[in-house]
Amino acid sequence: MKRGALRRRARDISVMLVVLVCATVVIWTWDRTPTSAFLPPESHYLKLQSEEKVEKLPTALNTETKDSYSSAIPFVNKEESKEDSSDNKDTEEEEEKQVEEVTVSNTNRGKIPTIEEKKGEHEVIASEPKYRKTPTKEDFKLEKVKHEVAVGEGEATETTHIKETNSDPKSNILATDEERTDGTSTARITNQACNYAKGKWVVDNHRPLYSGSQCKQWLASMWACRLMQRTDFAFESLRWQPKDCSMEEFEGSKFLRRMKNKTLAFVGDSLGRQQFQSMMCMISGGKERLDVLDVGPEFGFITPEGGARPGGWAYRFPETNTTVLYHWSSTLCDIEPLNITDPATEHAMHLDRPPAFLRQYLQKIDVLVMNTGHHWNRGKLNGNKWVMHVNGVPNTNRKLAALGNAKNFTIHSTVSWVNSQLPLHPGLKAFYRSLSPRHFVGGEWNTGGSCNNTTPMSIGKEVLQEESSDYSAGRAVKGTGVKLLDITALSHIRDEGHISRFSISASRGVQDCLHWCLPGVPDTWNEILFAMI
């Protein structure tokens, strides 16, 4: 009996010891590793969220398709292939007779305002725009509507949208859009992820960026609508707001710091010259700058004997050694006289050869912006005695002789050449600017065409397409290191921004629905360029 009782007691004690040891192990494990440790790490969810694919929106405003192009000639548009038999004098050429006148490293993106994190919430600290009136608290209501964090190698990306309410009943024509993404906020997004061409126009009462009546040092009077007969300037108060990201606020001092010891070059037609003059006014704030140096001779810009103007202009801001220049190349290909001793000689138009200026001075350029488009018509070719050449000899390919085909072939050829030069110039950033749209209604410039609308956003205010409306430009840069500065669709819905009928010097009944009033739409082209560099 006693022996059995002892065995039972020993068994009970053993069970109790086992339970005690197990409880001790469980408690020790709990203290060392809480239950949350057994859940998947938070970074796992964040990675999955950042890798979600965004569904593409339909290309509503894309007027060109792949079917528009010939398989024999790269990037041919059917509409552009139609011969233009208008005579050589067009608005662009007629007006130009009357006037004489940035690569940065990825780590140097300018000053970014601070984002303070506290208990998972972010406080937005907005900086004051340098060239604008400081907004009051009543002007803005900040609302953070989106926060995306992409966890890679310790990097985070945030997009912050800012709501704007405007109590100023300044105009019953323009309704201020409430949603605003301000470049002065703390919002950041990688340039690669942002399609700046997709977005909408909104009213901003702190625009324009400079005075069209005061920027006389840089702005040609034929493009300064403040000096014309126009009386409605609501078009100056619009700002482009990208859909999925913030666009950095342009400041002249910030631009000069970013482009310190660098050269920005615009190479193209008169629309490129407008972009150049816009940039000069934006950098200077429209104010006179007597310290800015004329360095045109360094780039061969010298007025030839008997000529009206040099082949371009180049100016240097001494405080940062920043140079901004423009070179006239209306077709973006090399044009040379066949007989240099004969003033009436024909000129070889080398479709497969980049402009001589680029071949000679590319090594001095850090940011290059190219464009062409509106000089590709029979009137221009015949009037200037341009003869198409390929491989150094006159072109015999009838398909290539079609102007639309020739233009697209040239764009593709020049972009390809610039792309081939990028490895030789590692610091160079190159852009091709898409076509600036014309808005002639009821005819051409010399057949009664007009653009009488002065009401902003009357034909639309938003662009949602993913691809460029300038299909040939998009195809030309695809797969290259040359980036597309896509301005076509966003400019298309700004028909009220042209010089129109208000030019003082234009012939009676002739309207300019090609060039833009400045300040105006080309300023936005430069804001996007600034964000991309």
C-alpha positions in Angstrom: 0.0 0.0 0.0 2.7 2.4 1.0 4.7 1.5 -2.0 1.8 2.2 -4.4 1.0 5.6 -2.7 4.6 6.6 -3.1 4.5 5.8 -6.8 1.4 7.9 -7.4 2.9 10.8 -5.5 6.1 10.6 -7.5 4.1 10.6 -10.8 2.1 13.6 -9.7 5.2 15.5 -8.8 6.7 14.6 -12.2 3.7 15.9 -14.1 3.7 19.1 -12.1 7.4 19.7 -12.9 6.8 19.1 -16.6 3.9 21.6 -16.6 6.0 24.1 -14.7 8.9 23.8 -17.1 6.5 24.2 -20.1 4.9 27.3 -18.6 8.3 28.8 -17.9 9.4 28.2 -21.5 6.2 29.8 -22.9 6.5 32.9 -20.7 10.2 33.3 -21.6 9.4 33.0 -25.3 6.5 35.6 -25.0 8.8 38.1 -23.4 11.5 37.6 -26.0 9.2 37.5 -29.2 5.7 39.0 -29.1 3.0 37.5 -31.2 3.4 40.3 -33.8 6.7 38.9 -34.7 5.0 35.9 -36.3 3.1 38.2 -38.7 4.7 39.1 -42.1 6.8 42.2 -41.9 5.1 45.5 -42.8 7.7 46.1 -45.6 6.3 43.1 -47.4 2.9 44.7 -47.7 4.5 48.0 -48.8 6.5 46.4 -51.5 3.4 44.7 -52.9 1.5 48.0 -52.8 4.3 49.8 -54.7 4.4 47.2 -57.4 0.7 47.4 -58.3 0.2 48.1 -62.0 -1.8 51.2 -62.9 -4.4 50.7 -65.6 -3.8 52.9 -68.6 -6.5 55.3 -69.7 -7.6 55.5 -73.3 -5.8 57.8 -75.6 -8.7 60.1 -76.2 -6.9 62.9 -78.0 -4.4 60.9 -79.9 -5.1 61.8 -83.5 -2.4 59.6 -85.0 -2.1 55.8 -85.1 0.5 53.3 -86.0 -1.4 52.7 -89.2 -0.6 56.3 -90.3 2.9 55.3 -91.0 4.5 53.6 -94.0 6.4 50.4 -93.4 9.1 51.6 -95.9 9.8 55.0 -94.3 10.0 55.3 -90.5 7.2 57.2 -88.8 5.1 58.6 -91.7 1.9 60.4 -91.0 -0.7 60.3 -93.8 -2.0 63.8 -93.0 1.5 65.2 -93.0 2.3 63.5 -96.3 -0.2 65.7 -98.1 1.6 68.4 -100.2 1.2 72.0 -98.9 1.2 74.2 -102.0 0.9 77.5 -100.1 3.5 80.1 -101.1 6.6 80.7 -99.1 5.4 83.7 -97.1 3.7 82.5 -94.0 3.0 84.1 -90.7 6.2 82.9 -89.1 8.5 84.2 -91.8 6.6 87.5 -92.3 6.7 88.4 -88.6 10.3 87.4 -88.1 11.4 90.0 -90.6 10.2 92.8 -88.2 12.2 92.0 -85.2 15.9 92.1 -84.3 16.2 91.5 -81.5 20.6 71.5 -68.0 22.3 68.7 -67.0 22.4 68.0 -63.3 23.3 64.9 -61.3 20.5 62.8 -59.9 21.4 63.9 -56.4 21.2 67.6 -57.2 17.5 68.3 -57.5 17.3 71.6 -55.8 15.9 72.4 -52.4 13.3 70.0 -51.2 11.2 71.2 -48.2 11.2 68.9 -45.1 8.6 66.2 -44.4 8.4 65.6 -40.6 7.0 62.2 -39.6 5.2 61.9 -36.3 3.1 58.8 -35.3 2.6 57.8 -38.9 1.2 61.2 -40.0 3.0 63.8 -42.2 2.9 67.6 -41.7 3.2 69.7 -44.8 5.6 72.6 -44.6 5.1 74.9 -47.7 7.8 77.4 -48.8 7.0 80.8 -50.1 7.3 81.3 -53.9 9.9 83.9 -54.6 8.2 85.7 -57.5 4.6 85.6 -56.3 2.3 87.2 -53.7 2.3 85.1 -50.5 -1.0 83.2 -50.2 -3.0 83.7 -47.1 -4.6 81.0 -45.0 -7.9 81.7 -46.6 -6.5 81.0 -50.0 -5.5 77.4 -49.4 -6.8 74.4 -47.5 -4.3 71.6 -47.3 -5.6 68.1 -47.6 -3.4 65.1 -48.0 -5.3 62.7 -50.3 -2.6 60.3 -51.2 0.5 58.8 -49.6 2.5 56.1 -51.3 5.7 54.7 -49.9 7.9 52.6 -52.0 10.4 50.6 -49.9 13.5 49.8 -51.8 16.9 50.5 -50.4 15.7 52.8 -47.7 14.1 55.2 -50.2 10.6 56.6 -49.8 8.4 58.5 -52.3 5.5 60.6 -51.3 2.8 62.4 -53.4 0.9 65.2 -51.6 -2.0 66.9 -53.2 -3.1 70.4 -52.0 -6.7 71.7 -52.2 -7.2 75.3 -53.2 -10.2 77.4 -52.8 -10.4 80.8 -54.4 -12.6 83.5 -52.9 -11.6 86.0 -55.5 -14.6 86.5 -57.9 -12.2 88.2 -60.3 -13.7 86.6 -63.4 -17.0 85.0 -64.2 -15.4 83.3 -67.2 -12.8 81.3 -65.4 -13.8 78.9 -62.6 -10.9 78.1 -60.3 -10.3 74.4 -60.0 -10.3 73.3 -56.4 -7.7 70.6 -56.6 -4.1 72.0 -56.7 -0.7 70.3 -56.6 1.8 73.0 -55.7 5.4 72.7 -56.6 6.4 74.5 -53.3 4.9 71.7 -51.1 6.9 68.8 -49.8 5.6 66.5 -52.4 8.1 64.4 -54.2 7.9 61.9 -57.0 10.5 60.4 -59.3 10.7 62.0 -62.8 10.6 58.6 -64.3 7.2 57.9 -62.8 5.6 61.2 -63.8 3.8 61.9 -67.1 3.8 65.6 -67.0 1.8 65.7 -70.3 -1.2 64.3 -68.5 -3.2 66.7 -66.3 -5.3 69.8 -66.5 -5.2 73.6 -66.6 -6.3 75.4 -63.4 -6.6 79.1 -62.5 -3.7 80.5 -60.5 -4.1 84.1 -59.5 -0.4 84.3 -58.8 0.4 84.0 -62.5 2.0 85.1 -64.8 5.6 84.4 -63.9 6.8 87.7 -65.4 5.4 90.9 -66.9 4.9 90.9 -70.7 5.2 94.7 -70.8 8.4 94.8 -68.8 10.5 91.9 -70.2 11.6 94.1 -73.2 15.2 93.0 -72.9 14.5 89.5 -74.0 10.9 89.4 -75.4 10.3 90.4 -79.0 7.5 92.9 -79.3 5.7 90.8 -81.9 5.0 88.2 -79.2 4.3 90.5 -76.3 0.5 90.7 -76.3 0.5 93.3 -73.5 2.0 95.7 -76.1 -0.7 94.9 -78.6 -4.5 95.6 -79.0 -5.5 92.7 -76.8 -7.5 93.7 -73.7 -8.4 90.3 -72.2 -5.5 88.7 -70.4 -7.3 85.9 -68.5 -5.1 83.4 -70.5 -2.1 84.5 -68.4 -3.6 83.2 -65.2 -3.6 79.5 -66.0 -1.2 76.9 -64.6 -0.7 73.4 -65.7 -1.2 70.8 -63.0 0.0 67.2 -63.8 -2.5 64.5 -62.8 -0.4 62.0 -60.8 2.4 64.1 -59.4 3.6 67.5 -58.3 5.5 69.8 -60.6 8.3 71.8 -59.0 7.7 75.5 -58.7 9.9 77.4 -61.1 12.2 80.0 -59.6 14.9 81.8 -61.6 17.5 81.6 -58.8 16.8 77.9 -58.4 17.2 77.3 -62.1 20.5 79.1 -62.2 21.8 77.1 -59.2 20.8 73.9 -60.9 22.4 74.9 -64.1 25.6 76.3 -62.5 28.5 76.1 -65.0 26.1 74.6 -67.6 24.6 75.5 -70.9 21.0 75.1 -72.0 20.5 75.1 -75.8 17.3 75.4 -77.8 17.7 74.3 -81.4 14.7 74.6 -83.8 12.2 76.9 -85.5 10.5 80.1 -84.3 8.5 78.2 -81.7 11.8 77.1 -80.3 12.8 80.8 -80.3 9.6 81.6 -78.4 10.5 79.0 -75.8 14.0 80.5 -75.5 12.7 84.0 -75.0 10.2 82.7 -72.5 13.0 81.0 -70.5 15.0 84.3 -70.5 12.0 86.2 -69.1 11.3 83.4 -66.5 14.9 83.4 -65.2 15.1 87.2 -64.9 11.5 87.5 -63.7 11.0 89.9 -66.6 13.4 92.5 -65.1 16.3 94.1 -66.8 19.6 92.4 -66.2 22.5 94.6 -67.3 25.0 92.1 -65.9 24.0 89.3 -68.3 26.7 88.8 -71.0 26.2 88.4 -74.7 28.3 85.4 -75.6 26.9 84.7 -79.1 30.3 84.8 -80.8 31.4 81.8 -78.7 28.8 79.8 -80.6 29.3 81.4 -84.0 26.3 83.8 -83.7 27.6 86.7 -85.7 25.4 88.7 -88.1 26.6 88.1 -91.6 27.4 90.9 -93.9 24.1 92.1 -95.4 22.2 89.9 -93.0 19.3 90.9 -90.8 20.3 88.9 -87.7 22.7 86.2 -86.5 21.9 82.5 -86.6 21.1 82.6 -82.9 21.6 84.2 -79.6 23.5 83.2 -76.4 23.5 84.9 -73.0 25.4 84.1 -69.8 24.3 84.8 -66.3 27.7 85.5 -64.5 26.7 84.7 -61.0 26.4 81.0 -61.8 28.1 80.9 -65.2 24.9 79.6 -66.7 24.5 80.0 -70.5 21.1 79.9 -72.3 21.2 80.0 -76.1 19.0 79.5 -79.2 20.1 78.4 -82.6 17.8 78.7 -85.7 17.3 75.3 -87.4 13.8 75.2 -88.8 14.1 71.7 -90.3 16.5 70.2 -87.8 18.8 68.9 -90.5 21.9 70.2 -92.2 21.4 72.7 -95.0 24.3 73.9 -97.1 24.6 75.9 -100.4 25.5 73.9 -103.4 27.6 76.8 -104.8 28.9 79.1 -102.1 29.9 81.8 -104.7 26.4 82.1 -106.1 23.9 84.0 -103.9 21.0 82.4 -105.8 22.3 78.9 -105.5 20.2 75.9 -104.5 20.8 74.4 -101.0 21.2 70.8 -100.2 18.8 69.7 -97.5 20.5 66.7 -95.9 17.6 64.7 -94.4 20.0 62.2 -92.8 22.5 64.7 -91.4 22.0 66.7 -88.1 22.5 70.5 -88.2 26.2 71.6 -88.5 25.7 73.6 -85.3 25.1 70.4 -83.3 28.0 68.6 -84.8 30.3 71.5 -83.9 29.1 72.6 -80.5 27.4 69.6 -78.9 30.4 69.1 -76.5 29.6 72.6 -75.0 26.0 71.8 -74.3 24.6 70.2 -71.1 20.8 70.4 -71.8 19.6 70.3 -75.4 16.0 70.9 -76.5 15.2 70.3 -80.2 12.1 70.9 -82.3 10.9 71.2 -85.9 7.6 70.9 -87.8 6.0 74.0 -89.3 8.5 74.7 -92.0 7.9 71.4 -93.8 5.8 72.7 -96.7 6.3 73.1 -100.4 6.2 76.9 -100.2 9.2 76.9 -97.8 11.2 74.3 -99.8 10.6 76.0 -103.2 11.1 79.6 -101.8 14.3 78.7 -100.1 15.6 76.5 -103.0 16.0 73.5 -100.7 16.7 70.2 -102.4 16.3 67.0 -100.4 19.5 65.0 -100.2 20.2 61.5 -98.7 23.6 60.0 -98.4 25.1 63.1 -99.9 23.2 63.0 -103.1 19.8 64.3 -104.3 17.0 62.1 -103.1 15.4 59.8 -105.7 13.0 58.0 -103.4 9.5 59.3 -104.3 8.0 58.0 -101.1 10.6 59.8 -99.0 10.0 63.0 -101.1 6.5 63.3 -99.5 6.9 66.1 -96.9 5.4 64.2 -94.1 7.7 61.3 -94.7 10.7 63.5 -95.1 10.0 65.3 -91.9 9.5 62.2 -89.8 12.6 60.6 -91.4 14.7 63.7 -90.4 13.4 63.7 -86.9 14.2 60.1 -86.5 17.6 60.6 -88.0 18.6 63.6 -85.9 17.3 62.0 -82.7 19.3 58.8 -83.5 22.4 60.8 -84.0 22.1 62.7 -80.7 21.4 59.4 -79.0 24.6 58.0 -80.5 26.5 60.9 -79.0 25.3 60.5 -75.4 28.0 58.0 -74.4 30.6 60.5 -75.6 29.0 63.2 -73.5 27.9 61.5 -70.2 26.6 64.8 -68.7 24.4 65.7 -71.6 20.6 65.6 -71.3 18.7 65.7 -74.6 15.0 66.4 -75.2 12.9 66.5 -78.3 10.0 68.9 -77.9 6.8 67.6 -79.6 4.8 69.7 -82.1 3.2 73.0 -81.0 -0.4 72.9 -82.5 -1.9 75.5 -84.9 -5.5 76.7 -84.5 -6.4 78.1 -87.8 -10.2 77.8 -88.5 -11.8 78.4 -91.9 -8.5 78.6 -93.8 -4.8 79.1 -93.5 -2.9 82.2 -92.5 -3.2 83.7 -96.0 -6.7 82.4 -96.9 -8.8 83.9 -94.1 -7.9 81.4 -91.3 -8.7 82.7 -87.8 -8.6 81.9 -84.1 -10.9 84.4 -82.6 -11.6 82.6 -79.3 -10.4 84.5 -76.2 -12.1 82.4 -73.5 -9.7 80.0 -71.7 -10.5 76.3 -71.5 -13.6 76.7 -73.8 -12.5 73.6 -75.8 -11.4 71.6 -72.8 -9.0 71.8 -69.8 -7.9 68.2 -69.2 -5.6 65.7 -70.9 -5.8 62.0 -69.9 -4.1 60.2 -72.7 -1.0 58.2 -72.0 0.7 58.6 -75.4 1.7 61.8 -77.1 -0.6 63.3 -79.8 2.6 63.9 -81.8 3.0 60.2 -82.6 6.1 60.6 -84.8 7.9 62.4 -82.0 7.0 59.7 -79.6 8.2 57.0 -81.9 11.4 58.8 -82.7 12.6 58.9 -79.1 11.4 55.5 -78.1 14.3 53.2 -77.1 16.8 56.1 -77.0 18.3 58.2 -74.3 16.6 61.3 -75.8 13.5 62.3 -73.7 10.2 63.6 -75.1 9.2 67.0 -73.9 5.5 66.4 -74.7 3.5 69.6 -75.0 1.2 68.9 -77.9 -2.1 67.9 -76.2 -1.9 70.3 -73.3 -1.2 73.2 -75.8 -4.0 72.0 -78.1 -6.7 73.0 -75.6 -5.2 76.5 -75.3 -6.5 78.0 -78.6 -7.2 81.3 -76.9 -3.5 81.8 -76.2 -2.4 82.7 -79.7 -1.5 86.2 -81.0 -4.6 85.9 -83.3 -5.8 89.2 -84.7 -4.2 91.4 -82.2 -0.8 92.0 -83.9 -0.2 95.6 -84.7 2.2 94.9 -87.5 0.3 92.1 -89.3 -1.3 92.7 -92.7 -5.1 93.4 -92.7 -7.1 90.3 -92.3 -4.1 88.1 -91.4 -4.2 86.3 -88.1 -1.4 84.5 -86.3 -2.8 81.2 -84.9 0.7 79.6 -84.8 2.7 81.6 -82.4 1.7 82.2 -78.7 1.3 85.3 -76.6 4.0 85.7 -74.0 3.6 85.3 -71.1 1.6 82.2 -72.0 1.7 78.6 -73.0 5.5 78.3 -73.8 6.1 79.2 -70.1 4.5 75.9 -69.2 6.8 74.1 -71.6 9.7 75.5 -69.7 8.2 74.6 -66.3 8.0 71.0 -67.5 11.5 71.1 -68.8 12.7 72.5 -65.5 11.0 69.6 -63.6 12.5 67.0 -66.0 16.1 68.3 -65.6 
